Amino acid sequence: MAQMAHLSATIHGRVQGVFFRYFVCDLARELGLKGYVSNSPSGDSVEVQAEGDKGQLDKLVEQLKIGPPGARVGKVETNWADCSGRFSDFRIRY
């Protein structure tokens, strides 16, 4: 049985205005994850809340470190928790 987990990630760098949220949303859906991605109010980072299979979440984290063309990821902070089951899909929050 798959190990389910919750990932909270903050991605710092040039990650706003480069389609980073769309990149994350498409990838998370492809990986079968649920949650959301949003720009931080400060304008210098993107926040991700994702739940699903731990192996798929690990794949997401590896791609967060790269980002889409045009992005320059400086740092990815991650925190792990137990899966809450509160998300029904993966979406961009505005």
C-alpha positions as CSV (number, residue, x, y, z in Angstrom):
1,M,0.0,0.0,0.0
2,A,1.2,3.5,-0.8
3,Q,2.4,5.7,2.0
4,M,0.3,8.9,1.9
5,A,1.8,12.2,3.1
6,H,1.2,16.0,3.1
7,L,3.9,18.3,1.7
8,S,4.2,22.0,2.4
9,A,6.8,23.7,0.2
10,T,7.9,27.2,-0.3
11,I,9.9,27.9,-3.5
12,H,12.1,31.0,-3.4
13,G,13.8,32.8,-6.3
14,R,12.5,34.2,-9.6
15,V,9.3,32.1,-9.5
16,Q,6.5,34.6,-10.0
17,G,5.7,35.8,-13.5
18,V,7.3,32.8,-15.2
19,F,4.3,30.4,-15.2
20,F,5.6,28.5,-12.2
21,R,2.1,28.0,-10.7
22,Y,0.9,26.4,-14.0
23,F,4.0,24.3,-14.2
24,V,3.3,23.0,-10.6
25,C,-0.4,22.4,-11.2
26,D,0.1,20.4,-14.4
27,L,2.8,18.3,-12.8
28,A,0.9,17.7,-9.6
29,R,-2.2,16.6,-11.6
30,E,0.0,14.3,-13.8
31,L,1.4,12.8,-10.6
32,G,-2.1,12.2,-9.1
33,L,-1.6,14.7,-6.3
34,K,-4.2,16.9,-4.6
35,G,-3.8,20.4,-3.1
36,Y,-3.0,23.8,-4.4
37,V,-0.2,26.2,-5.5
38,S,-0.3,30.0,-4.9
39,N,1.9,33.0,-5.1
40,S,3.0,34.4,-1.7
41,P,1.8,37.9,-0.9
42,S,5.4,39.1,-0.6
43,G,6.0,38.4,-4.3
44,D,9.2,36.5,-3.9
45,S,8.0,32.9,-3.5
46,V,5.5,30.3,-4.4
47,E,3.7,28.1,-1.9
48,V,2.6,24.5,-2.5
49,Q,0.3,22.4,-0.4
50,A,0.1,18.9,-1.8
51,E,-1.1,15.5,-0.6
52,G,-0.8,12.0,-2.1
53,D,1.7,9.1,-2.4
54,K,5.0,10.0,-0.8
55,G,6.9,8.7,-3.9
56,Q,5.0,11.0,-6.1
57,L,5.4,13.9,-3.7
58,D,9.2,13.3,-3.8
59,K,9.1,13.6,-7.6
60,L,7.2,16.9,-7.3
61,V,9.9,18.2,-5.0
62,E,12.7,17.3,-7.4
63,Q,10.9,19.3,-10.2
64,L,10.2,22.2,-7.8
65,K,14.0,22.5,-7.6
66,I,14.2,23.0,-11.4
67,G,11.0,24.8,-12.3
68,P,9.8,25.8,-15.8
69,P,12.0,27.6,-18.4
70,G,12.5,31.2,-17.2
71,A,12.4,30.4,-13.5
72,R,15.4,30.6,-11.3
73,V,14.9,28.6,-8.2
74,G,17.1,29.7,-5.3
75,K,15.8,27.5,-2.5
76,V,13.0,25.0,-1.8
77,E,11.9,24.7,1.8
78,T,9.8,21.5,2.6
79,N,7.8,20.4,5.6
80,W,6.2,17.0,5.8
81,A,3.1,15.9,7.7
82,D,0.4,13.2,7.7
83,C,-2.1,13.3,4.9
84,S,-5.3,15.2,5.9
85,G,-7.5,14.2,3.0
86,R,-9.0,17.7,2.9
87,F,-8.3,18.3,-0.9
88,S,-10.4,17.0,-3.7
89,D,-8.2,18.0,-6.6
90,F,-5.1,20.2,-7.4
91,R,-5.7,23.8,-8.4
92,I,-4.1,27.2,-8.6
93,R,-5.2,29.6,-5.8
94,Y,-5.3,33.3,-6.7
